Amino acid sequence: MAKPNYQFEKRQRDLAKKAKQDEKRRLKLAGKPGDGADDDAALSPADGETSDSSGATLSKV
């Protein structure tokens, strides 16, 4: 019968834990309230312009 490889199991647990922490940190940084306001202004069309279904901005003539 084969011996359990405890070092491998611990390493896998540690890697999963680190990945989960990194994901939580990334989501926390992405969800900052101050950063979201600037992105919305950059994505909306300027006054007098409309956007088509493909997302391209068209100027009214």
C-alpha positions as CSV (number, residue, x, y, z in Angstrom):
1,M,0.0,0.0,0.0
2,A,1.3,3.5,-0.9
3,K,2.1,6.0,1.8
4,P,0.1,9.3,1.8
5,N,2.0,12.2,0.5
6,Y,1.2,14.8,3.2
7,Q,3.6,17.4,1.8
8,F,1.8,17.4,-1.5
9,E,-1.6,17.6,0.1
10,K,-0.5,20.5,2.3
11,R,1.0,22.3,-0.7
12,Q,-2.3,21.9,-2.6
13,R,-4.3,23.3,0.3
14,D,-1.8,26.3,0.6
15,L,-2.1,27.0,-3.1
16,A,-5.9,26.9,-3.0
17,K,-5.9,29.2,0.1
18,K,-3.5,31.7,-1.6
19,A,-5.6,31.7,-4.8
20,K,-8.8,32.4,-2.8
21,Q,-7.1,35.3,-0.9
22,D,-5.8,36.7,-4.2
23,E,-9.3,36.6,-5.7
24,K,-10.8,38.3,-2.7
25,R,-8.1,41.0,-2.8
26,R,-8.6,41.5,-6.5
27,L,-12.4,41.8,-6.1
28,K,-11.9,44.2,-3.2
29,L,-9.6,46.5,-5.3
30,A,-12.0,46.3,-8.3
31,G,-15.0,47.4,-6.1
32,K,-13.6,50.6,-4.7
33,P,-16.3,53.2,-4.7
34,G,-14.0,56.1,-5.8
35,D,-12.7,54.3,-8.9
36,G,-16.1,53.4,-10.4
37,A,-17.4,57.0,-11.0
38,D,-14.5,57.8,-13.4
39,D,-15.1,54.7,-15.5
40,D,-18.8,55.5,-16.0
41,A,-18.1,59.0,-17.3
42,A,-15.5,57.6,-19.8
43,L,-17.9,55.0,-21.2
44,S,-21.0,57.2,-21.7
45,P,-21.3,59.1,-25.0
46,A,-20.7,62.8,-25.1
47,D,-23.6,65.3,-25.5
48,G,-25.1,65.2,-29.0
49,E,-23.7,61.7,-29.8
50,T,-25.4,58.4,-29.9
51,S,-24.0,54.9,-29.9
52,D,-25.1,52.0,-32.2
53,S,-25.5,48.4,-31.1
54,S,-21.9,47.6,-31.7
55,G,-20.8,50.2,-29.2
56,A,-19.3,52.6,-31.7
57,T,-20.0,56.2,-31.1
58,L,-21.7,58.1,-33.9
59,S,-21.9,61.9,-34.1
60,K,-25.1,63.6,-35.1
61,V,-24.9,65.6,-38.2
